[in-house]
Amino acid sequence: MRTVKLTPKASEDLENIWHYGWQHFGEIQADRYINHLSDIIRDVGR
């Protein structure tokens, strides 16, 4: 399996995505969305 390493900007973008989701949809939904994105990013490394 390959390792996918995020750039600092990509990590910052994910934080901003979570924060936006938290503000507009709540913590649970923001967590779900980020977890889903993390799963997709991890799958890219397979």
Backbone torsions as a table, in degrees:
resi	resn	phi	psi	omega
1	MET	NA	136.1	176.0
2	ARG	-81.0	156.2	175.8
3	THR	-99.6	132.6	175.4
4	VAL	-102.5	117.5	179.5
5	LYS	-108.1	124.1	179.5
6	LEU	-81.5	143.4	173.1
7	THR	-73.1	161.4	175.6
8	PRO	-55.7	-38.3	179.6
9	LYS	-65.2	-40.7	178.6
10	ALA	-64.1	-41.2	177.3
11	SER	-62.9	-41.9	177.5
12	GLU	-62.7	-41.6	178.0
13	ASP	-60.6	-42.8	178.6
14	LEU	-63.4	-39.7	176.2
15	GLU	-61.5	-43.0	179.6
16	ASN	-66.2	-37.6	176.4
17	ILE	-62.2	-45.5	179.5
18	TRP	-61.2	-45.7	-177.6
19	HIS	-61.5	-42.4	177.0
20	TYR	-60.9	-47.3	179.1
21	GLY	-60.3	-40.6	179.4
22	TRP	-63.0	-44.0	-179.5
23	GLN	-65.1	-38.9	-172.0
24	HIS	-97.2	-26.4	-172.9
25	PHE	-129.5	-7.5	179.0
26	GLY	98.6	163.5	-174.2
27	GLU	-63.9	-42.7	-177.5
28	ILE	-61.6	-46.8	-179.3
29	GLN	-68.0	-38.1	177.7
30	ALA	-61.8	-43.4	177.7
31	ASP	-62.5	-43.3	179.5
32	ARG	-60.2	-45.2	-177.3
33	TYR	-64.7	-45.6	179.7
34	ILE	-65.6	-39.0	177.2
35	ASN	-62.5	-39.8	178.1
36	HIS	-64.2	-45.6	177.1
37	LEU	-61.2	-40.3	178.6
38	SER	-62.6	-40.2	176.9
39	ASP	-61.3	-43.0	179.8
40	ILE	-64.3	-44.6	179.4
41	ILE	-61.9	-42.8	178.4
42	ARG	-61.9	-40.6	-179.5
43	ASP	-64.8	-28.0	177.3
44	VAL	-60.9	-31.8	-178.8
45	GLY	-77.9	-3.7	-178.4
46	ARG	-85.8	NA	NA
